[in-house]
Amino acid sequence: MSRRAVVIGAGLAGMLAAAALSDAGADEVVVLDRDDLPEGPGHRRGLPQGHHAHLLMPGGLDAMEELLPGVDPRGRLLAAGAHEVSLSSGLLALTSEGWLRRWRRTGPVMLTCTRPLLDWVIRTAVLEHAPVKIRKAAVTGLTGSVGRVHGVRVAVADDEHRDEELDADLVVDASGRGTRVVTWLDGLGLSGIRERTVDSGLVNASRLYRVPEGAERFPLTIVQANPFVSRPARSAMVMPVEGGRWLVSCGGSRGGEPPADPEGFLRYMLGLPDPIVGRLVSGAQPLTDVRLSRSTSNVRRYLEKAPRWPDGFVALGDALATFNPAYGHGMSVAAFGARVLGRELKGVAGELGAPGLARRVQRGAARVAEGAWSMAVSQDVLYPGVRGGTPTAADRVVSAYTRRVTRAATGSYPAASALWGVTGLRTPPARMLRPATVLAALAGSPLPPSTLPPMTPGERKVLERLDRTGV
């Protein structure tokens, strides 16, 4: 008898889950998505954050390379135009505690490109190397019982408005922010799933620019939001993407939202604690309008805490936990969840319906999401007007210590290295408590704070040449 897996959602989480299932020996992997998928790196309705900045963190890239052995996702992305950015030397970053220094040492590397390019490259790689089929369909529910899921119900596009059932040994919900997993589980008799939403009201505004001649090697530049000043979050970033372009994204929480008109967009960047992003792009040619998105809240579904869990069903990626996109962790957490699925499947010799497998995967996926969730929420609850939470005593202790590590990282390599490891999702948050990091935090920065961006003379000339603002 053939072993079939069904994956709901053809985004990054869904395609990585499909790769894990195929690698584990599933005879048939069917991916269902309600969108018409573009043949190239194009935008689609099911990806509401697709126009905005996405960072593929080092930890997430590691997970993708494990999930796609022999495929070389890093090489494919670079060949398609993605850029490598060293966390130690390849970015200009203004934190709440000052400018991070750039170190002449090898550091972890993240990739930057547009989200449609990344999704297309990964989807193409999976389809080329695994027996995976994608079918356009809208899933309306799960079939089975509270003890075992047997498949999904799919809406049939005809005049009778009927559903058909698609049987599966394992169903993976990777349908993203719009998941209906709680409703589907309730339909099986599994109710009482706890959910938490922490919404800072963040609005993202993004625009693409042509990279000016001579500025091709200018580092990724970011002015981060400051959660410690009792004001709305306000940030901006310019990062290189494929096609000789810069993707410029601004983010502002409730009360500090960026505008959509071009003049207001530039004024917003120039009004930040340092106007460097606005100065830089003022001399660049815009290629698109400013696009806004408000689909930014943190949402956690505590599926792993359900008293019972059906065999044959797991939820991964944004269906389990969604994050404020400002932290750049969503794609990596999706890869971590798919990696948990792959490892657990190998432990049962690819037996998709093995008793207890789904629960182990669900708990493992929750564990790898928890660190990113804690980092995002402990900062978002500090902003005025946040909905869904207030800072606890523990939040304040964690924030105060993280702030101290960040302050040390402006001039301490051990502190900076710890910060890269945790924010790059290569090491767990517990690394911040290792003796070397604690000592670095207590000692503080051995170097005086930098009041100016740590640019090379050549980079400073580029900025001065592009600046049309007179700031």
Disulfide bonds with the S-S distance in Angstrom:
none
